[in-house]
Amino acid sequence: MKNTWRTILSGSGGQGMGMAGKILAEAAFMQGFNTAQSQTYGAGARGDLSQSGIIISSEDILFPLIEKPDLLVILNNKSYGHFAPILNSNCNGTILIYDQDYAPPPKGKINSPSFGFTVVNKAREILSEKAACMVALGILTRLWIPLDKTNVSQAIQETFPGKTGLQNIKCFEEGLKLAENYPL
Amino acid sequence: MTIKKLLTGNDACTYAAINAGARFFAGYPITPATEIVELCSELMPVYNGNFIQMEDEIASIAAVIGASLGGAKAFTATSGPGLALMSENIGFAAMAEVPCVIINVQRYGPSTGIATKFSQSDVMAVRWGSPGDHSLIVLAPSSVQDSYDLTVEAFNLSERFRTPVILLSDAALAHVREKVEIREPGELNLYQREKPSGPVNGYLPYGTLHNNVPVMSNFGDEHILRVTGLVHQESGYSSDNSQIAEELVQRLARKIDNYQEELPAPFFYGRQAADLIVVSFGISARASLEAVNTVNSEGFKAGMLELRTIWPFPRKKVKELCSGAKKILVVEANHGQVREQLISCGFPPEKLRGVNKQNAEVITPSEVLLALKEENS
């Protein structure tokens, strides 16, 4: 039985990678899991390649950073260069979720099981690109992460009090809907 | 009461300092320690403490020393270039026996290096950055929980030994978020510094020793305290007498070295009487432990020693725990600064293998695993 989930969110600084990672970690913490969350620190978080890693486990987490993710969420093309060694391998075991409009996988180069979604555009419809990761969180919660959606919603609400929180929760719920027909 | 929270290493250090009783922070923001400065600016007023953003790191540590002499538990936080500026006054605090805590969040160096990137290369700088045969204590946390626990311990030790204590964190640990059990002040054993109680007339601030540590008044108390970085007599007045100088400098070392059992002992994991032992500290110890657990599940006989007190180097414990090993791997993100200490403990260099990384990235479990497997083949 799986007891540890290692997820990396990768995109552009400003798409909310760090914030989404923190929310996921908070939700895991609420649910009683052990968790470790890390994120890009420096110029990357301000417009360049930005990442957040979240480990969720029912066991003690020895090493808090992620060497190889079980799940990789990619929201920009630049991320493919960074993760090429993992995604090009035939036996990596990493599942790829990507933004189908802005980050389609380079043809013939990805050997990971891959699933595309309208992430960024959905976030723009509801709020702004800054909420792209909230849509991604919805997809993750539906398909992958063993977290109760009410805990994720609560973590979002606590992070963004007021009206912004409600809009971010709507983005999250849209993500849940988008993933309804994708049994992983 | 114990509260569980999800915190970064930097935040855990700050909450720990507050709960240990620190009510004075002076600092100058520097990546990757800035979050400590920011959080202190929010929390200190709430706890009726003082926060001052100083003009630089020289002034920061000077203000901390002043606050401590006045009786407050005081601290600062910095990183490599700031530590370099603080060096002179860290020596002053060691010489004048002023309790204070410095959180050094290591970043890639030398010099300004890469501000946002990781390193463990300040091991020798924290020990010998300041000139002279001074003594101090350096502790190295390996998790966010450890950042909390060892910061509390840093304040206790600084008060107990009347010495600067440096917490050696790093850029990776400072920003990773993990669960922390926050024991609040009522549940913490907090050391309160001793105060003189005898007659005011004739009081010698450096004349009454308890376990080689002077029982000193606060600046401004009726027991007059004289403070100097010069060699001084028991009265606190300066002296150029060679015998006084030797006695003072040797006592400064003795007051810590002779009581090392009071400092956080290394953790030992894995197989006792192991053929292969990994020695590490900080976040590299986490990678090492994962690798050691992996090889032991495959039938190896490996152990892992995590240093928690870096200075004074726990020579006795390290010798005791590692002497039976055929090979010792020293895992550290620097050129081999801890490995040098093992050589000085008497371990032959050919028995020691450095697993080092100097590319500003964290050492990973698979890198330690590879080294372990090479040694076992």
Interface residues (C-beta under 8 A of the other chain):
Chain A: K22 A25 E26 F29 N34 T35 A36 Q37 S38 Q39 Y41 G42 A43 I61 L62 F63 P64 L65 E67
Chain B: K4 L6 T31 P32 A115 T116 K117 S143 A171 A172 H175 V176 R177 E178 K179 I283 R286 A287 L289 E290 N293 V362 T364 P365 S366
